[in-house]
Amino acid sequence: MKGAGFFKRVFSLIYDTLAVVGIMLSLSLLLVVVNGGSTDGNSFTSLIQFLIITLSGPCFYTYFWLSNNGQTLGMQAWKIKLICEEKELSVKLCLFRCLISVISLLILGIGYFLILFHRENKSLSDLLTSTQIIDIKKT
């Protein structure tokens, strides 16, 4: 089965990034309000802020992939979805896919540019997790 194209996936990622940034900003604002208007000088508050920044994305993706039939908000808008080729999606698999995606992005996006050259439009995270993002209009 051929996967969704590069541009649909990138635009979906941009859409989801906006949602994740909104969640991060909302949680950070809540933290500032609960802390009395400041996050300076408190190591516990700094730890909570660090957790908000690092876990918002993986939690967002994992939640939507597992509870929304393999689709995040951006994936719904672009009519694509995540499927697992060998077994059911799990929390562990989704978090591992998120980790691989971040690493792919940090190394100049090479894992994403692989989509342009792979015959089934698979990214590095697709290959390493035996998953695939497909176009649901074509299935």
Secondary structure as UniProt FT lines:
FT   HELIX           6..34
FT   TURN            35..36
FT   TURN            40..41
FT   HELIX           43..67
FT   TURN            68..70
FT   HELIX           73..77
FT   TURN            78..79
FT   STRAND          80..84
FT   HELIX           91..106
FT   TURN            107..109
FT   HELIX           110..117
FT   TURN            119..120
FT   HELIX           124..129
FT   STRAND          131..135
FT   TURN            136..137
//
